[in-house]
Amino acid sequence: MKKMYTLVVLVMAITIASCSKDAIIESETEAVQFSKDPLTVEQINQRISESIRTTGDFDWNKEDAHFLWSALTHGQNVLTVGYGEEGQSFSEEGDTDLESKKNSLIATILNEEQVAKEDFKLKEDDILTVFDAEVTKLETIIALRESEYVRYLEPNGYNQYTDVQQKSSSGCDTSGDSINSAHYSTIAPNNAQVSWHFDEHNIRDAWNISTGSGVTIGLIDTGVSKSQALLNSVGINDGYSSGRFVQKYGTFIDSNWWWSSNYDGPHDKCGHGTAMGSTMAAPRNDNGMPVGVAYNSNLVAYRATEDVLLNDYHERKGVSQALKDLGNRSDVKIISMSIGYVWSIGNVKDAVRYAYSKGKLIFAAGGTSTSFTNGYGVIFPATMSETVAVTGVNDGSNYERCDTCHSGSKIDFTIIMEGDNNTSKAPPVLGFYDGQRRYTGGSSVATATTAGIAALIWSKYPSWSRTQVLNRLKQSSEFYPNKNSSFGYGNIDALEAVQ
């Protein structure tokens, strides 16, 4: 039998009878029993899977303190603490009350952990009401949960949920493909290639009105390849594409240690971000390569994650930082994220809300996977009300999601990604290396395509707000004014959207 111990929690209640009577302080003891031993990874994953299977979601805050502590022991003991009032995702300048709340919680951790301040591992955020701290004791979790200042506690270093260890089918791939000539058409100048799925959405016709000029799209993904010249500073301005820029940043830290600051640079090593950048902004020139939806838009690309699944502490921090950076840029109107996870991540959620508060139109992939598509609905952060969720469908006469795509009530729009009964028919994009092309698909490219269409709209109507652009997307979609329970407003007509 496992040894048990009792944690005594003193609950203080102050009752004020009247102004003429002294305050009477009452106390009671509540016995809470937990095992001294943490749960195993298998036990933790079993409970997570059960929650997702029965409710469609998983929330660390609905689990007991022992469960959180167990996950901490398997995740470098890094605890992410969201503080402040419910829904208070970021701080305003000069908010001393929030600062005192944060300091109170840090003091609680120091006291419970019995660690000297100079030995304490802590990462504070300059904008979000969140910090990361090393927590090793169950008692610390219990003490923090007693505080009214805590919004959430998450073991953000836990990355051993095996159901999502595999990469999605639209994930990392740096190899090129032989592209079937039936899957693109050619236009000026001299053999510029238009993906077959562009014509399904009248994108080529929309170019007679708008090409995305003057609009800057922020891409949060695995970065953009330094070996693909058409998505670098010189090659992006060529042919019919001119007067624009590409910028690349890196917020992903490649380290086994959560407190590390070893940034991995801005360049893609996976291939996914390069494919998304190509879908949105590849130039229209005479190189015989695929053209992007908004081929005259600016592109600001972040290497914020290692692959499409946000199952690592540094990936979550990288995405959070990228959202804050893009949120603070007045020239960025659109953010595209073809990445995610099967349950919500507190510091990413906070960062989405921050970027949204800055007026950004944020697109997120509904989910692309292989073996577990049918087991999961729309993934995070596409589940958030602050994001626009997109998924892929095939080109059949009836709406059917692509083989690897997620669908559900959270979906807002769809893009045709796949042939009916022909999964090899997918959108061609620029490859990882110069002169290379590849196929890619799923909700990832559906999201990037939609972000590109939004850029076409905003270029035509530069004074419009986020709401006006989003409403135009809705109005130009197949099901509008209705919303389908699985596919939102349906397929978008880009020509109708820019008129």
Disulfide bonds with the S-S distance in Angstrom:
Cys172-Cys270 2.14
Cys402-Cys405 1.71
